[in-house]
Amino acid sequence: MDVVAYIALAIHVICAIGLVVFVLLHSGKGTGVSSLFGAGMPASATGTGMIEKNLDRITVIFAGGYALTALLLMLVYRPGV
């Protein structure tokens, strides 16, 4: 396996772990990370809406990285060579 495949595999594993962690941080209404910091106050008063938006952005970044590295590994990875 060449260097590009090793780098893509390492990034793929990091994105997979990060995606699992950040998806698990999301929860239903009123039980997520934002309610942990907000303690039941409205989102406009505590700024928890920003926390949820950033959590969404980070999750999307990890998902995009996972998808791109999966495609790259499909092209580059040659087992047994």
Secondary structure, DSSP 8 states (H G I E B T S, - for coil): --HHHHHHHHHHHHHHHHHHHHHHH--STTSSHHHHHHTT--HHHHTHHHHHHHHHHHHHHHHHHHHHHHHHHHHH--TT-
